[in-house]
Amino acid sequence: MSSPILSAPSGELATAIRGIWWLLSREDWTHDGQRKIDPTLGADPFGMLSYTSTHFAAQFMKRDRIEDTGNQIFYSGQNNTSAVGGYDAYFGTYEVNEQTGKVVHTLIGSITPANIGITVFRHMRVNGDQLMIQLETTTPGGEPITRTLTWKRMN
C-alpha cells in the first residue's frame, strides 16, 4: 500500500474545515510503500482537531500512554511538531490556499516549547463529513514519509 492520492481542491476549503474533528486514522508511508509506525504516538492514536474562521487547535495522544516518563520518546520530523511522552497539543492561526488545497499553520502555543512560532504545511480536502490531511515529514531516522490523517466531523 501507500498514501492515498488526494482529490483536486474544491475551492471551498476555508469554510469546509470549520468545526470539530475526531481522528479516525493516522498512517505514515515511505515513498517506496513501506508503512512506518510513529514511535511517539503509535499506530492508532486518539486525536481531536478544531478550526474556527482564523484559528485552530490540535491534540493527539497515544492509546496505550503510560505514566513512565523515564523513557519518553521525543523527536520532531521535518514540517512537523514534537510530541512529549505520547502526547502532542498545539494551537495557532492558519491560512488556506484555495487553489492548491494547502493550509499553512503557524503555532502560537504548544505543549513543546520548541514548537512555538513554527510554521507547518498541510494538504487538506473535505468530502462530506470526512477531512483528509496529508503532509510530508520524516521518521526519527530522517527517512522521508507521507503522513495521512483521516478525520470525522463531530458537529
C-alpha positions as CSV (number, residue, x, y, z in Angstrom):
1,M,0.0,0.0,0.0
2,S,0.9,3.7,0.0
3,S,-0.6,7.0,0.9
4,P,-3.9,7.8,-0.8
5,I,-4.0,10.4,-3.6
6,L,-5.9,13.5,-2.6
7,S,-8.7,14.8,-4.9
8,A,-8.5,18.1,-6.6
9,P,-9.1,21.2,-4.3
10,S,-12.8,22.2,-4.2
11,G,-12.2,26.0,-3.8
12,E,-14.3,26.0,-0.5
13,L,-11.8,24.5,1.9
14,A,-11.7,27.5,4.3
15,T,-15.4,27.1,5.1
16,A,-15.5,23.3,4.9
17,I,-12.8,22.7,7.5
18,R,-14.5,24.8,10.3
19,G,-15.7,22.6,13.1
20,I,-14.6,19.9,15.4
21,W,-13.0,16.7,14.1
22,W,-12.2,13.3,15.6
23,L,-9.2,11.3,14.4
24,L,-10.1,8.0,12.6
25,S,-6.6,7.0,11.4
26,R,-3.1,8.3,11.1
27,E,-0.7,6.4,8.8
28,D,2.9,7.0,7.7
29,W,4.2,5.6,4.4
30,T,7.6,5.7,2.8
31,H,7.9,6.7,-0.8
32,D,8.5,3.0,-1.7
33,G,5.3,1.8,0.0
34,Q,6.5,0.7,3.5
35,R,4.3,1.5,6.4
36,K,6.1,3.1,9.4
37,I,4.8,3.5,12.9
38,D,5.4,6.7,14.7
39,P,7.2,5.8,18.0
40,T,5.8,8.8,19.9
41,L,2.1,8.4,19.2
42,G,1.9,4.8,18.0
43,A,-0.1,3.2,15.1
44,D,-3.6,4.3,16.3
45,P,-3.6,7.5,18.4
46,F,-6.6,9.4,19.7
47,G,-7.0,12.9,18.3
48,M,-9.2,16.0,18.2
49,L,-8.9,18.9,15.9
50,S,-10.9,22.2,15.7
51,Y,-11.0,25.1,13.3
52,T,-12.7,28.4,13.6
53,S,-12.5,31.1,10.9
54,T,-8.9,32.1,11.8
55,H,-7.6,29.7,14.5
56,F,-7.1,26.0,15.1
57,A,-6.2,23.6,17.9
58,A,-5.0,20.0,17.7
59,Q,-4.4,17.3,20.3
60,F,-3.1,13.8,19.9
61,M,-2.5,11.0,22.4
62,K,-1.0,7.5,22.2
63,R,-3.7,5.0,23.0
64,D,-1.5,3.0,25.5
65,R,0.1,6.0,27.1
66,I,1.7,5.2,30.4
67,E,2.9,7.3,33.3
68,D,6.6,6.2,33.0
69,T,8.3,9.4,32.0
70,G,11.8,8.0,32.2
71,N,11.7,6.5,28.6
72,Q,9.8,9.3,26.8
73,I,10.4,9.3,23.1
74,F,10.9,12.8,21.7
75,Y,11.7,13.8,18.1
76,S,10.5,16.3,15.5
77,G,10.3,15.4,11.9
78,Q,10.6,18.0,9.2
79,N,7.5,20.1,8.7
80,N,6.1,18.6,12.0
81,T,5.6,19.2,15.7
82,S,7.2,17.3,18.6
83,A,5.2,15.1,21.0
84,V,6.2,14.5,24.6
85,G,5.5,11.3,26.4
86,G,2.9,10.1,24.0
87,Y,1.0,13.4,23.9
88,D,1.0,16.4,21.4
89,A,-1.1,19.5,21.6
90,Y,-0.8,22.9,19.9
91,F,-2.8,25.8,18.6
92,G,-2.4,28.8,16.4
93,T,-3.6,30.5,13.2
94,Y,-3.9,29.2,9.7
95,E,-4.3,30.4,6.1
96,V,-5.8,28.4,3.2
97,N,-4.7,28.5,-0.4
98,E,-8.0,27.5,-2.2
99,Q,-6.3,26.8,-5.5
100,T,-3.8,24.2,-4.1
101,G,-5.7,23.0,-1.0
102,K,-2.6,23.7,1.0
103,V,-3.0,25.1,4.6
104,V,-0.3,27.0,6.4
105,H,-0.4,26.6,10.2
106,T,1.5,29.0,12.5
107,L,1.8,27.8,16.1
108,I,1.1,30.2,18.9
109,G,1.2,27.7,21.7
110,S,2.3,24.1,22.2
111,I,3.0,21.5,24.9
112,T,6.5,21.5,23.5
113,P,8.2,25.0,23.8
114,A,10.3,24.4,20.7
115,N,7.2,24.2,18.5
116,I,6.0,27.7,19.4
117,G,6.3,30.0,16.4
118,I,7.0,27.3,13.8
119,T,5.0,27.1,10.6
120,V,3.9,23.8,9.1
121,F,2.2,23.0,5.8
122,R,-0.7,20.5,5.2
123,H,-2.6,19.4,2.1
124,M,-6.3,19.2,3.1
125,R,-9.5,18.0,1.5
126,V,-13.1,17.8,2.9
127,N,-15.5,15.3,1.4
128,G,-18.9,15.4,3.3
129,D,-18.1,14.7,6.9
130,Q,-14.6,13.5,6.3
131,L,-11.4,15.5,6.4
132,M,-8.2,14.2,4.9
133,I,-4.9,15.8,5.8
134,Q,-1.5,14.9,4.2
135,L,1.9,16.2,5.0
136,E,5.5,15.4,4.0
137,T,7.7,14.7,7.1
138,T,10.4,12.4,8.2
139,T,10.8,9.4,10.6
140,P,13.1,9.7,13.6
141,G,15.9,8.3,11.4
142,G,15.3,11.1,8.8
143,E,13.6,8.9,6.2
144,P,11.1,10.9,4.1
145,I,7.4,9.8,4.7
146,T,4.0,10.9,3.7
147,R,1.6,11.1,6.7
148,T,-2.1,10.8,6.1
149,L,-4.7,11.6,8.7
150,T,-8.4,10.9,8.3
151,W,-10.9,12.7,10.5
152,K,-14.7,12.6,11.0
153,R,-16.7,15.7,11.7
154,M,-18.2,15.7,15.2
155,N,-20.5,18.7,14.9
